[in-house]
Amino acid sequence: MFIAMNRFQVTKGREGDFEEVWKARDSHLDQVAGFVEFHLLRGPEHEDHTLYSSHTVWASRQAFEDWTRSEHFRAAHKNAGETKGLYLGHPNFEGFEVVI
């Protein structure tokens, strides 16, 4: 299995807006081979931001990489530019191979 995470530093006071974007988003993940599950995680609060992470579990790294090159991926990210101001900087991607 493979776990893909994007960490977002969400601008303080915009947490509700950020969560609404994710709730309303059509991710198309349920149509993708190898997709297992998705979670949006809310982490610690800092002075200027709250940490969030999108967390997807995949059957394999290959299934995740295939998704990133798919039409489903492009459709899920078509409105990404509309979220400017919700978070500081770019999301930070982290990928993990499941060992145990």
NUGU-797923 format. One record per atom (N, C-alpha, C): residue in one letter; z, y, x. Coordinates in steps of 0.001 Angstrom, whole numbers, padded with zeros to 6 digits, always signed. Layout:
AZYX...
***
This chain:
M+000000-001188+000841M+000000+000000+000000M+000000+001244+000881F-000375+002362+000265F-000449+003649+000962F+000146+004715+000061I+000966+005593+000642I+001560+006700-000109I+000993+008001+000443A+000449+008825-000439A-000115+010129-000068A+000741+011211-000694M+001167+012178+000151M+002025+013256-000331M+001491+014596+000135N+001506+015577-000743N+001219+016960-000390N+002480+017759-000668R+002956+018470+000348R+004158+019303+000201R+003726+020739-000047F+004343+021360-001053F+004045+022734-001444F+005307+023581-001342Q+005202+024750-000742Q+006292+025716-000742Q+006009+026683-001885V+006619+026421-003027V+006347+027186-004242V+007154+028483-004217T+006453+029584-004459T+007056+030908-004446T+008251+030963-005389K+009360+031478-004888K+010582+031588-005681K+010288+032328-006991G+010728+031762-008100G+010502+032356-009413G+009233+031870-010098R+008372+031120-009382R+007104+030633-009948R+007123+029119-010192E+008295+028522-010087E+008410+027073-010234E+007890+026584-011587G+008245+027278-012663G+007782+026886-014003G+006271+026932-014116D+005659+027977-013553D+004197+028099-013573D+003551+026954-012800F+004117+026642-011627F+003592+025557-010802F+003670+024221-011550E+004802+023956-012177E+004961+022700-012918E+004002+022626-014097E+003770+023739-014766E+002830+023751-015896E+001406+023413-015452V+000999+023929-014294V-000328+023605-013760V-000469+022095-013633W+000554+021438-013105W+000491+019993-012902W+000556+019242-014228K+001343+019725-015172K+001434+019053-016477K+000118+019128-017240A-000592+020245-017121A-001833+020456-017859A-003055+019890-017141R-002902+019518-015892R-004015+019084-015054R-004526+017709-015468D-005852+017575-015531D-006473+016273-015768D-006819+015701-014406S-005983+014816-013903S-006130+014322-012534S-007224+013276-012386H-007597+012620-013474H-008602+011549-013455H-008125+010327-012670L-006872+010304-012250L-006385+009200-011422L-006401+007866-012160D-006197+007903-013464D-006165+006653-014221D-007525+005954-014256Q-008564+006631-013791Q-009915+006060-013775Q-010329+005586-012384V-009402+005622-011433V-009731+005349-010039V-009192+003990-009603A-010073+003172-009033A-009659+001860-008527A-008643+002028-007406G-007571+001259-007463G-006564+001275-006417G-005421+002249-006640F-005520+003106-007660F-004421+004031-007962F-003279+003248-008602V-002033+003519-008151V-000873+002820-008684V-000004+003761-009520E+000459+004880-008915E+001313+005799-009672E+001351+007179-009032F+001776+008155-009841F+001886+009546-009408F+003236+010102-009834H+003801+010956-008969H+005015+011702-009307H+004910+013089-008695L+005417+014085-009405L+005592+015423-008835L+007080+015576-008587L+007438+015808-007333L+008836+015862-006927L+009264+017303-006654R+010435+017664-007158R+011007+018985-006878R+012120+018799-005861G+012038+019550-004780G+013003+019402-003694G+013944+020575-003585P+014436+020804-002383P+015441+021851-002173P+014884+023261-002346E+015779+024148-002762E+015447+025569-002870E+015807+026265-001567H+014940+027170-001161H+015163+027978+000032H+015142+029446-000389E+015324+030330+000550E+015396+031752+000241E+014135+032275-000456D+012958+031867+000032D+011703+032409-000501D+010844+031388-001236H+011278+030125-001289H+010461+029108-001953H+011306+027907-002377T+010693+027082-003230T+011241+025780-003598T+010225+024744-003140L+010693+023698-002502L+009810+022660-001983L+009449+021671-003082Y+008164+021382-003210Y+007660+020358-004124Y+006779+019406-003333S+006621+018198-003860S+005700+017248-003254S+004988+016475-004353S+003671+016388-004239S+002932+015460-005088S+002946+014131-004355H+003178+013047-005075H+003410+011739-004473H+002551+010719-005223T+001539+010176-004545T+000714+009145-005170T+000830+007859-004371V+000849+006760-005102V+000890+005437-004487V-000457+004775-004763W-001007+004174-003708W-002328+003535-003756W-002228+002093-003293A-003129+001268-003735A-003163-000133-003320A-003422-000246-001823S-004160+000727-001266S-004483+000701+000167S-004894+002095+000622R-004902+002306+001931R-005406+003567+002484R-006879+003742+002083Q-007636+002650+002106Q-009057+002721+001755Q-009254+003203+000325A-008411+002737-000615A-008510+003190-002011A-008276+004694-002094F-007280+005208-001352F-007014+006643-001330F-008203+007402-000746E-008717+006952+000386E-009844+007632+001029E-011086+007607+000151D-011318+006499-000542D-012455+006429-001479D-012305+007473-002576W-011078+007647-003080W-010833+008648-004118W-011144+010049-003609T-010760+010355-002350T-010982+011707-001819T-012464+012038-001674R-013316+011034-001711R-014765+011264-001622R-015461+011093-002968S-014692+010984-004034S-015265+010665-005349S-015488+011897-006227E-016274+011695-007256E-016466+012730-008285E-015155+013003-009014H-014320+011977-009183H-013017+012156-009837H-012150+013131-009043F-012184+013039-007719F-011422+013945-006855F-011914+015377-007034R-013238+015561-007000R-013798+016907-007167R-013446+017485-008536A-013494+016661-009570A-013151+017132-010920A-011668+017521-011003A-010810+016739-010368A-009366+017012-010423A-008994+018279-009669H-009809+018682-008694H-009491+019840-007857H-010390+021050-008117K-011178+021006-009170K-012144+022079-009419K-011492+023438-009657N-010258+023477-010149N-009590+024753-010430N-008515+025094-009405A-008564+024463-008250A-007515+024655-007237A-007381+026113-006809G-008450+026870-006791G-008398+028262-006372G-007641+029169-007322E-007391+028704-008532E-006701+029519-009537E-005185+029530-009354T-004677+028782-008392T-003228+028690-008191T-002723+029617-007092K-003571+030515-006606K-003154+031445-005553K-001929+032225-006016G-000999+032403-005108G+000231+033124-005416G+001359+032238-005893L+001027+030992-006279L+002079+030081-006723L+002836+029481-005545Y+002165+029330-004409Y+002837+028756-003253Y+002447+029464-001972L+003299+029299-000970L+003121+029952+000323L+002254+029074+001214G+001191+029622+001755G+000340+028858+002657G-000391+027732+001965H-000880+026811+002771H-001613+025653+002252H-000661+024474+002085P-000983+023544+001175P-000166+022337+001072P-000216+021568+002400N+000853+020851+002679N+000933+020044+003886N+000797+018577+003504F-000306+017926+003922F-000551+016519+003592F+000185+015590+004549E+000750+014525+003977E+001365+013459+004766E+000955+012132+004138G+000450+011206+004949G+000061+009892+004473G+000884+008817+005150F+001291+007805+004389F+002165+006768+004909F+001660+005381+004543E+001560+004509+005518E+001290+003098+005283E+002618+002443+004930V+002641+001641+003863V+003857+000936+003509V+004012-000250+004446V+005160-000320+005107V+005421-001374+006082V+006190-002531+005446I+007210-002181+004670I+008030-003201+004012I+008050-002953+002511
***
